[in-house]
Structure formats: C-alpha cells, structure tokens
C-alpha cells in the first residue's frame, strides 16, 4: 500500500512539472493570474453582497449558507494543511510564478473555496451553473499553472469544497 502511495505521488509530481512546462505561455498573460486572484476571499463577499442588493430570490439563504460554510471551510483546510504538511512544488531551477500565502499545498485552499462557492451558487442560482463551475475549474487550474499546487492538491480541494457545500445545503434549508 505504501508503495502504491509513493507511485501515485511520483505520478502527481511528474504530471505537475509536465503541465508547468507546457503552460509556460499562459504565465506570460495576465489571465491566469486574474483567475487565481478571483479565488481570493473578498470576491465571494462581493458576489453575495451584489445578490442581496439586487434582491435576487434566494439570496438571503445563499448568504446564510455561504457564511456558515466558509466559517467551517477556512479552519478545516488550514488545519488539514498543517496536519498533512505537504510541501509545495520545489525543484532545483524551478520557480513558481507567485508567492503562496503559506508553506503547505495539500489541499488547495483556492480550489476548496471555489468549489464550495460554486455548489452554493448553483443551488441558489441554477442559471449560473455552467459559468460558475467553469470558473471554479479555471481557479483550480490556475494554481497548477502558476506553480503553487500539484494536481492532487486541487482535486482534493474540489472534493472538500463540494462536500462542505453539500453538507450545508442539506443542513440549511
């Protein structure tokens, strides 16, 4: 079992470095940086505020779920990072395009938050389904392209965020 884990980790790292090399052109544009930044916390609050101001039906329920879910999600992913302590991508002659907020990579906080937000938006405002999930995927991918997360980090974040969102959708009705 341990050997399987080591093989999966080696594959994860090999896929990361391959993707990082293949996406070098994307780092020359500002778009990948924008997608990464769009996954930062203040933008979630702005979206919620706009939904309430516009008096969109379901916006108060959305805000309640959002506040409670993020109150759980933030300490959970930070705690997991500090328990699991997976180092961020690092090799001789490798340089990430941005400086991450912390030293650990698993799970990706940006991916966790983006997928949590996406499932809450989709549940409250189904018309946004395609756009918000595309955005969440692009936030997650931007973290790989910028060199701060392995593919398994963003996959785990997507699963964690979706799971937390589903939990609070079921609890807060």
Rosetta silent file (secondary structure, phi, psi, omega in degrees, C-alpha in Angstrom):
SEQUENCE: XXXXXXXXXXXXXXXXXXXXXXXXXXXXXXXXXXXXXXXXXXXXXXXXXXXXXXXXXXXXXXXXXXXXXXXXXXXXXXXXXXXXXXXXXXXXXXXXXXXXXXXXXXXXXXXXXXXXXXXXXXXXXXXXXXXXXXXXXXXXXXXXXXXXXXXXXXXXXXXXXXXXXXXXXXXXX
SCORE:     score description
SCORE:     0.000 S_00000001
   1 L     0.000  -42.033  179.257    0.000    0.000    0.000 S_00000001
   2 H   -64.066  -38.352  178.738    2.819    2.404    0.853 S_00000001
   3 H   -63.401  -40.004  176.715    4.468    1.607   -2.473 S_00000001
   4 H   -61.998  -43.147  178.049    1.223    2.495   -4.280 S_00000001
   5 H   -59.334  -44.541 -179.972    1.092    5.793   -2.385 S_00000001
   6 H   -65.006  -37.516  177.847    4.676    6.605   -3.423 S_00000001
   7 H   -66.951  -42.630  178.560    3.898    5.782   -7.062 S_00000001
   8 H   -63.928  -40.202  178.324    0.795    7.975   -7.036 S_00000001
   9 H   -65.610  -41.698  178.274    2.762   10.820   -5.500 S_00000001
  10 H   -63.714  -40.667  176.958    5.522   10.448   -8.088 S_00000001
  11 H   -63.408  -44.551  178.613    2.909   10.462  -10.874 S_00000001
  12 H   -57.186  -46.499 -179.586    1.258   13.549   -9.359 S_00000001
  13 H   -67.779  -40.166  178.517    4.595   15.369   -9.260 S_00000001
  14 H   -64.135  -42.817  178.084    5.537   14.291  -12.795 S_00000001
  15 H   -63.783  -41.398  178.130    2.179   15.488  -14.156 S_00000001
  16 H   -57.828  -53.522 -176.016    2.615   18.787  -12.311 S_00000001
  17 H   -64.610  -35.861  176.239    6.072   19.501  -13.752 S_00000001
  18 H   -62.760  -48.385  178.648    4.944   18.446  -17.244 S_00000001
  19 H   -62.029  -40.205 -178.551    1.919   20.766  -17.018 S_00000001
  20 H   -61.706  -42.360  178.662    4.035   23.591  -15.641 S_00000001
  21 H   -67.503  -45.026 -176.671    6.397   23.390  -18.603 S_00000001
  22 H   -67.809  -22.460 -177.144    3.582   23.028  -21.159 S_00000001
  23 L  -104.187   18.659 -178.492    1.674   26.047  -19.798 S_00000001
  24 H   -55.999  -37.246 -179.648    4.592   28.484  -19.731 S_00000001
  25 H   -63.068  -32.299  179.256    2.888   30.651  -22.362 S_00000001
  26 H   -65.927  -30.970 -179.910   -0.141   31.159  -20.126 S_00000001
  27 H   -72.796  -11.751  176.574    2.049   32.728  -17.461 S_00000001
  28 H   -82.431  -13.507  176.993    3.007   35.430  -19.964 S_00000001
  29 L   -99.368  164.277  177.895   -0.605   36.623  -19.984 S_00000001
  30 L   -88.292  -11.403 -174.024   -2.368   38.219  -17.043 S_00000001
  31 H   -60.119  -45.501 -178.799   -5.427   35.964  -17.431 S_00000001
  32 H   -64.787  -34.838  177.178   -4.075   33.051  -15.380 S_00000001
  33 H   -68.626  -39.070  178.683   -3.101   35.469  -12.609 S_00000001
  34 H   -62.887  -45.304  179.368   -6.598   37.002  -12.726 S_00000001
  35 H   -61.164  -41.203  178.323   -8.275   33.599  -12.356 S_00000001
  36 H   -61.869  -47.236 -179.489   -6.076   32.792   -9.387 S_00000001
  37 H   -65.890  -30.987 -179.322   -6.838   36.137   -7.718 S_00000001
  38 H   -66.238  -14.118  176.401  -10.563   35.782   -8.412 S_00000001
  39 L   -89.131    6.020  177.671  -10.488   32.863   -5.973 S_00000001
  40 L   -78.407  153.946 -173.916   -9.482   35.167   -3.106 S_00000001
  41 H   -52.104  -45.302 -175.368  -11.940   35.749   -0.253 S_00000001
  42 H   -58.232  -28.344 -177.716  -13.125   39.322   -0.864 S_00000001
  43 H   -72.375  -28.299  175.661  -14.697   38.401   -4.202 S_00000001
  44 H   -67.227  -42.957  178.581  -17.025   35.864   -2.571 S_00000001
  45 H   -64.458  -40.083  178.860  -18.286   38.540   -0.210 S_00000001
  46 H   -61.647  -44.732  178.669  -18.744   40.971   -3.107 S_00000001
  47 H   -61.134  -44.968  179.884  -20.848   38.455   -5.054 S_00000001
  48 H   -62.426  -42.668  178.772  -23.024   37.771   -2.003 S_00000001
  49 H   -62.354  -43.103  178.837  -23.474   41.496   -1.393 S_00000001
  50 H   -63.585  -38.926  178.518  -24.478   42.076   -5.018 S_00000001
  51 H   -63.910  -40.276  179.298  -27.023   39.246   -4.854 S_00000001
  52 H   -69.952  -45.431  179.990  -28.587   40.775   -1.748 S_00000001
  53 H   -59.913  -40.567 -179.667  -28.563   44.330   -3.142 S_00000001
  54 L   -76.773   -0.616 -177.052  -30.189   43.104   -6.345 S_00000001
  55 L    47.377   45.380  176.263  -32.772   41.301   -4.175 S_00000001
  56 L   -69.095  133.954  179.883  -32.301   38.140   -6.163 S_00000001
  57 L   -58.079  130.752  179.845  -34.685   35.457   -4.942 S_00000001
  58 L    90.623   -0.165 -174.685  -32.846   33.061   -2.639 S_00000001
  59 H   -68.444  -34.615 -179.762  -30.012   35.485   -1.918 S_00000001
  60 H   -69.557  -39.227  175.826  -30.508   35.544    1.884 S_00000001
  61 H   -63.811  -41.172  177.087  -30.479   31.750    2.083 S_00000001
  62 H   -59.068  -46.932 -178.767  -27.376   31.775   -0.114 S_00000001
  63 H   -63.538  -41.445  178.119  -25.646   34.288    2.192 S_00000001
  64 H   -59.937  -49.554  179.248  -26.516   32.232    5.294 S_00000001
  65 H   -60.655  -43.732 -177.265  -25.098   29.068    3.744 S_00000001
  66 H   -60.128  -49.152 -178.112  -22.060   30.940    2.466 S_00000001
  67 H   -62.568  -46.737 -178.053  -21.171   32.478    5.835 S_00000001
  68 H   -69.926  -41.965 -179.490  -21.596   29.276    7.823 S_00000001
  69 H   -63.853  -42.956  178.734  -19.906   27.063    5.206 S_00000001
  70 H   -70.155  -29.491  176.387  -16.881   29.355    4.934 S_00000001
  71 H   -64.424  -27.389  176.426  -16.695   29.569    8.734 S_00000001
  72 H   -89.055  -43.512 -174.296  -16.165   25.787    8.680 S_00000001
  73 H   -61.873  -45.005 -174.474  -14.155   25.544    5.442 S_00000001
  74 H   -61.674  -54.893  178.998  -11.399   28.010    6.309 S_00000001
  75 H   -66.246  -28.592  179.855  -10.213   26.447    9.591 S_00000001
  76 H   -66.636  -50.118 -178.380  -10.731   22.958    8.147 S_00000001
  77 H   -69.878  -33.286  176.836   -8.471   23.383    5.107 S_00000001
  78 H   -66.227  -43.658  177.733   -5.889   25.312    7.156 S_00000001
  79 H   -61.608  -44.227  177.782   -5.912   22.569    9.781 S_00000001
  80 H   -59.890  -43.018  178.978   -5.549   19.856    7.146 S_00000001
  81 H   -59.024  -42.037 -176.983   -2.586   21.692    5.605 S_00000001
  82 H   -78.428  -20.040  174.687   -0.830   21.894    8.956 S_00000001
  83 H   -83.465  -45.575 -175.573   -1.514   18.257    9.824 S_00000001
  84 H   -80.030  -32.559  173.656   -0.574   16.813    6.406 S_00000001
  85 L    51.050   45.562  175.773    2.298   19.272    5.750 S_00000001
  86 L   -78.833  125.653  179.694    2.777   18.540    2.067 S_00000001
  87 E   -68.265  149.134  176.058    5.482   20.810    0.707 S_00000001
  88 L   -70.734  163.420  178.392    4.673   22.953   -2.298 S_00000001
  89 L   -53.698  134.225 -178.960    6.296   22.148   -5.645 S_00000001
  90 L  -160.561  126.782  175.561   10.025   22.724   -5.450 S_00000001
  91 L  -147.565  158.327  172.751   12.930   21.580   -7.563 S_00000001
  92 L   -59.028  137.714  179.514   16.311   22.973   -8.434 S_00000001
  93 L    69.853   10.373  175.968   15.870   25.584  -11.174 S_00000001
  94 L  -101.784  136.070  178.010   12.077   25.650  -10.592 S_00000001
  95 L  -137.743  117.754  175.612   10.413   28.936   -9.725 S_00000001
  96 L   -63.984  153.048 -177.186    6.699   29.360   -9.056 S_00000001
  97 L   -79.642  -17.925  178.184    5.140   32.393  -10.755 S_00000001
  98 L  -135.313  163.608  175.203    3.613   33.679   -7.496 S_00000001
  99 L   -97.242  118.567 -179.481    4.423   33.533   -3.820 S_00000001
 100 L   -70.003  160.585 -177.901    1.819   31.435   -1.971 S_00000001
 101 L   -72.409  -24.118 -179.708    0.252   32.631    1.258 S_00000001
 102 L  -142.169  177.808 -173.156    1.537   29.654    3.256 S_00000001
 103 L   -89.999  -14.510 -175.082    4.120   26.894    3.015 S_00000001
 104 E  -106.432  154.261 -171.614    1.895   23.837    2.579 S_00000001
 105 L  -114.910  -17.202 -172.416   -0.022   22.754   -0.504 S_00000001
 106 L  -113.847  121.600   -3.236   -2.498   19.984    0.357 S_00000001
 107 L   -86.094  167.856  177.401   -5.365   20.659   -0.042 S_00000001
 108 L   -71.723  119.666  177.897   -5.579   23.766   -2.202 S_00000001
 109 H   -66.477  -38.796  178.160   -7.454   26.452   -0.298 S_00000001
 110 H   -62.501  -42.759 -179.777   -8.327   28.317   -3.501 S_00000001
 111 H   -68.463  -41.195  178.184   -9.804   25.161   -5.029 S_00000001
 112 H   -58.856  -50.123 -178.551  -11.682   24.300   -1.850 S_00000001
 113 H   -64.704  -42.546 -177.723  -13.220   27.767   -1.658 S_00000001
 114 H   -63.733  -42.603 -179.598  -14.001   27.966   -5.384 S_00000001
 115 H   -75.760  -31.757  172.655  -15.841   24.643   -5.449 S_00000001
 116 H   -61.991  -49.464  179.010  -17.625   25.392   -2.176 S_00000001
 117 H   -60.048  -43.789 -177.843  -18.768   28.705   -3.638 S_00000001
 118 H   -60.165  -46.870 -177.462  -19.730   27.053   -6.933 S_00000001
 119 H   -68.669  -32.921  176.938  -22.014   24.460   -5.387 S_00000001
 120 H   -69.637  -40.104  177.488  -23.674   27.076   -3.192 S_00000001
 121 H   -64.416  -47.039 -177.729  -24.223   29.385   -6.175 S_00000001
 122 H   -60.597  -39.208 -179.945  -25.570   26.559   -8.344 S_00000001
 123 H   -68.261  -38.822 -178.171  -28.022   25.503   -5.659 S_00000001
 124 H   -86.459  -33.918 -175.324  -29.320   29.037   -5.123 S_00000001
 125 L  -134.508   74.749 -172.608  -28.996   30.390   -8.670 S_00000001
 126 H   -56.994  -24.530 -179.385  -29.070   27.428  -11.113 S_00000001
 127 H   -61.380  -22.949 -178.332  -28.856   29.686  -14.169 S_00000001
 128 H   -90.192    4.845 -172.854  -25.190   30.301  -13.271 S_00000001
 129 H   -50.083  -58.355 -175.594  -24.271   26.569  -13.214 S_00000001
 130 H   -61.984  -46.141 -176.661  -22.070   26.347  -16.295 S_00000001
 131 H   -64.561  -44.687 -174.766  -20.320   29.660  -15.733 S_00000001
 132 H   -72.474  -34.280  176.477  -19.567   29.164  -12.047 S_00000001
 133 H   -72.627  -36.701  174.180  -18.241   25.610  -12.470 S_00000001
 134 H   -60.585  -45.407  178.468  -16.076   26.677  -15.410 S_00000001
 135 H   -59.520  -45.651 -178.792  -14.755   29.495  -13.244 S_00000001
 136 H   -60.756  -42.415  177.677  -14.043   27.086  -10.329 S_00000001
 137 H   -62.806  -41.796 -179.665  -12.119   24.738  -12.642 S_00000001
 138 H   -68.073  -35.666  174.308  -10.115   27.673  -14.017 S_00000001
 139 H   -61.710  -48.588 -179.063   -9.275   28.884  -10.498 S_00000001
 140 H   -61.132  -46.775 -179.531   -8.060   25.384   -9.612 S_00000001
 141 H   -64.018  -35.358 -179.837   -6.076   25.008  -12.841 S_00000001
 142 H   -61.188  -31.055 -179.402   -4.509   28.451  -12.383 S_00000001
 143 H   -69.103  -32.303  175.010   -2.958   27.260   -9.151 S_00000001
 144 H   -73.902  -48.458 -177.838   -1.164   24.464  -11.021 S_00000001
 145 H   -58.798  -36.099 -179.703   -0.185   26.722  -13.931 S_00000001
 146 L   -81.139   -7.201  171.658    1.276   29.279  -11.512 S_00000001
 147 L    88.189   21.004 -177.934    3.341   26.554   -9.868 S_00000001
 148 L  -111.293   -5.228  179.300    1.960   26.510   -6.322 S_00000001
 149 L  -143.274  145.046  170.472   -0.104   23.288   -6.307 S_00000001
 150 L   -79.716  159.607  177.376    0.119   19.721   -7.539 S_00000001
 151 H   -54.954  -39.913 -179.701   -2.905   18.271   -9.401 S_00000001
 152 H   -65.757  -27.801  177.768   -3.895   16.179   -6.358 S_00000001
 153 H   -63.791  -45.236 -177.156   -3.963   19.351   -4.232 S_00000001
 154 H   -76.796  -32.465  175.736   -6.607   20.970   -6.414 S_00000001
 155 H   -64.847  -45.936  178.010   -8.575   17.727   -6.856 S_00000001
 156 H   -61.864  -40.562  177.385   -8.673   17.261   -3.079 S_00000001
 157 H   -62.200  -42.142  178.977   -9.709   20.898   -2.679 S_00000001
 158 H   -62.852  -42.564  179.343  -12.516   20.474   -5.206 S_00000001
 159 H   -66.387  -45.339 -179.492  -13.794   17.375   -3.404 S_00000001
 160 H   -62.657  -48.007 -179.831  -13.504   19.014    0.032 S_00000001
 161 H   -62.427  -43.256  178.487  -15.245   22.225   -1.056 S_00000001
 162 H   -63.223  -42.794  179.641  -18.037   20.351   -2.807 S_00000001
 163 H   -63.345  -44.040  177.992  -18.547   18.112    0.228 S_00000001
 164 H   -62.806  -43.836  178.921  -18.721   21.025    2.667 S_00000001
 165 H   -59.729  -45.821  179.522  -21.153   22.805    0.352 S_00000001
 166 H   -62.001  -38.339  178.375  -23.400   19.756    0.075 S_00000001
 167 H   -59.658  -48.584 -176.640  -23.391   19.389    3.847 S_00000001
 168 H   -77.163  -23.321  172.031  -24.587   22.940    4.423 S_00000001
 169 H   -64.912  -41.572  178.648  -27.119   22.816    1.591 S_00000001
 170 H   -70.936  -34.971 -176.754  -28.678   19.871    3.397 S_00000001
 171 H   -80.711  -35.056 -175.414  -28.471   21.476    6.845 S_00000001
 172 L  -112.223  102.077 -178.295  -29.656   24.999    6.000 S_00000001
 173 L  -122.059    0.000    0.000  -32.913   24.990    4.091 S_00000001
